[in-house]
């Protein structure tokens, strides 16, 4: 791939042109990187107070008994007054990915994982929290990790 940058006062704004003979995964990732926005903030409820949450501080978000919670460090759990699919859409341009039917996780916070006998992965976060990735989602999480899902690659 060739990269050509032309800096000149004649241009009023930045424009990017990609010329290619075929669409590839590499191009898809490049376009996603260019369009990447900073993840939007979420609001959690703790002791009847609304707390502003930076998505980068959240290990995972899960639904339980028809409510949605954010799992943070020190075992903190804050309720989020949104549906899980709405949170997933809000964080679509960030490092969150589906772990299971009821969990989306932040791949930037993963420290290590272990394979279970049933094919699931047990994920350990840097905060000490742990969660499971079901077999259905293991491949997509591994792809996200290998394609730059970790903080030092972004």
C-alpha positions as CSV (number, residue, x, y, z in Angstrom):
1,X,0.0,0.0,0.0
2,X,1.3,3.4,-0.9
3,X,0.6,6.5,1.2
4,X,0.8,10.0,-0.3
5,X,0.2,13.1,1.7
6,X,-0.1,16.5,0.1
7,X,0.1,19.5,2.4
8,X,-0.7,22.8,0.8
9,X,-2.5,26.1,1.8
10,X,-4.8,25.7,-1.2
11,X,-6.8,23.1,0.7
12,X,-9.5,24.4,3.0
13,X,-10.2,21.0,4.7
14,X,-8.8,17.5,5.0
15,X,-10.0,15.0,2.4
16,X,-9.0,11.4,2.0
17,X,-9.1,9.5,-1.3
18,X,-8.5,5.8,-1.5
19,X,-7.8,4.4,-4.9
20,X,-7.8,0.6,-5.3
21,X,-8.9,-2.3,-7.5
22,X,-10.7,-4.2,-4.8
23,X,-12.2,-3.9,-1.3
24,X,-10.2,-5.7,1.4
25,X,-10.3,-6.3,5.1
26,X,-7.3,-4.1,5.4
27,X,-9.2,-1.2,3.8
28,X,-12.2,-1.9,6.0
29,X,-10.0,-1.5,9.1
30,X,-8.4,1.6,7.7
31,X,-11.7,3.3,7.0
32,X,-12.9,2.3,10.5
33,X,-9.8,3.8,12.0
34,X,-10.2,7.0,10.0
35,X,-13.9,7.3,11.1
36,X,-13.2,6.3,14.6
37,X,-14.8,8.6,17.2
38,X,-14.0,8.8,20.8
39,X,-16.5,6.5,22.6
40,X,-19.5,8.3,24.0
41,X,-19.9,8.6,27.7
42,X,-22.5,6.5,29.5
43,X,-24.4,7.3,32.7
44,X,-24.6,4.9,35.6
45,X,-26.7,5.0,38.7
46,X,-25.1,4.6,42.1
47,X,-27.0,5.2,45.3
48,X,-29.7,7.3,43.6
49,X,-27.1,9.5,42.0
50,X,-26.2,9.6,38.3
51,X,-22.5,9.0,37.6
52,X,-20.7,9.9,34.3
53,X,-18.8,6.8,33.1
54,X,-15.9,6.9,30.7
55,X,-16.2,3.7,28.6
56,X,-12.4,3.1,28.9
57,X,-12.9,2.5,32.6
58,X,-15.5,-0.2,32.1
59,X,-14.5,-3.9,32.0
60,X,-17.8,-5.2,30.7
61,X,-21.5,-4.4,30.5
62,X,-24.0,-7.1,31.2
63,X,-27.8,-7.6,31.5
64,X,-29.3,-9.4,34.5
65,X,-32.9,-9.6,35.6
66,X,-34.0,-7.1,32.9
67,X,-31.5,-4.5,34.0
68,X,-28.1,-3.5,32.5
69,X,-25.0,-3.0,34.6
70,X,-21.4,-1.8,34.0
71,X,-18.7,-3.8,35.8
72,X,-15.9,-1.5,37.1
73,X,-12.8,-1.9,39.2
74,X,-13.0,-3.0,42.9
75,X,-16.2,-5.0,42.2
76,X,-18.3,-1.9,41.6
77,X,-21.4,-2.4,39.6
78,X,-23.5,0.5,38.3
79,X,-26.8,0.3,36.7
80,X,-27.1,1.8,33.2
81,X,-30.6,2.9,32.2
82,X,-30.4,1.6,28.6
83,X,-31.0,-1.7,27.0
84,X,-27.9,-3.8,26.2
85,X,-28.2,-3.5,22.4
86,X,-28.4,0.4,22.8
87,X,-25.2,0.4,24.8
88,X,-23.6,-1.8,22.2
89,X,-24.7,0.6,19.4
90,X,-23.4,3.6,21.5
91,X,-20.0,1.9,21.9
92,X,-19.8,0.5,18.3
93,X,-16.8,2.6,17.4
94,X,-14.9,1.7,20.6
95,X,-13.1,-1.5,21.8
96,X,-16.3,-3.2,23.1
97,X,-17.4,-6.4,21.5
98,X,-20.1,-9.0,22.2
99,X,-19.0,-11.8,24.6
100,X,-22.3,-13.5,24.9
101,X,-26.0,-13.0,24.6
102,X,-26.0,-10.9,27.8
103,X,-22.5,-9.4,27.9
104,X,-20.3,-7.0,25.9
105,X,-16.7,-6.5,27.0
106,X,-13.9,-4.0,26.6
107,X,-11.0,-5.8,24.9
108,X,-8.6,-3.0,26.0
109,X,-9.1,-4.1,29.6
110,X,-8.4,-7.9,29.1
111,X,-5.3,-9.1,30.8
112,X,-5.5,-12.8,30.1
113,X,-7.9,-15.6,29.2
114,X,-8.2,-19.4,29.7
115,X,-9.9,-21.9,27.6
116,X,-12.7,-23.9,29.3
117,X,-13.5,-27.6,28.6
118,X,-16.8,-26.5,27.0
119,X,-15.1,-24.3,24.5
120,X,-15.9,-21.0,26.3
121,X,-13.1,-18.6,27.2
122,X,-12.7,-17.2,30.8
123,X,-11.5,-13.6,30.5
124,X,-9.6,-12.0,33.3
125,X,-9.5,-8.2,33.3
126,X,-6.7,-6.0,34.7
127,X,-9.0,-4.9,37.5
128,X,-9.5,-8.5,38.7
129,X,-13.0,-9.0,37.3
130,X,-13.7,-12.0,35.2
131,X,-16.3,-13.0,32.6
132,X,-16.9,-15.7,30.1
133,X,-17.0,-15.5,26.3
134,X,-19.4,-18.1,24.8
135,X,-18.2,-20.4,22.0
136,X,-20.3,-18.5,19.5
137,X,-18.3,-15.2,20.1
138,X,-14.8,-16.6,20.7
139,X,-13.7,-16.2,17.1
140,X,-14.8,-12.6,16.7
141,X,-13.1,-11.7,20.0
142,X,-9.9,-13.3,18.9
143,X,-10.0,-11.5,15.6
144,X,-10.6,-8.1,17.4
145,X,-7.6,-8.8,19.7
146,X,-5.3,-9.8,16.8
147,X,-6.4,-6.8,14.7
148,X,-5.4,-4.2,17.2
149,X,-8.0,-4.3,19.9
150,X,-5.5,-3.7,22.6
151,X,-4.5,-0.3,23.8
152,X,-0.9,-0.4,22.7
153,X,-1.9,-1.1,19.1
154,X,-4.4,1.7,18.7
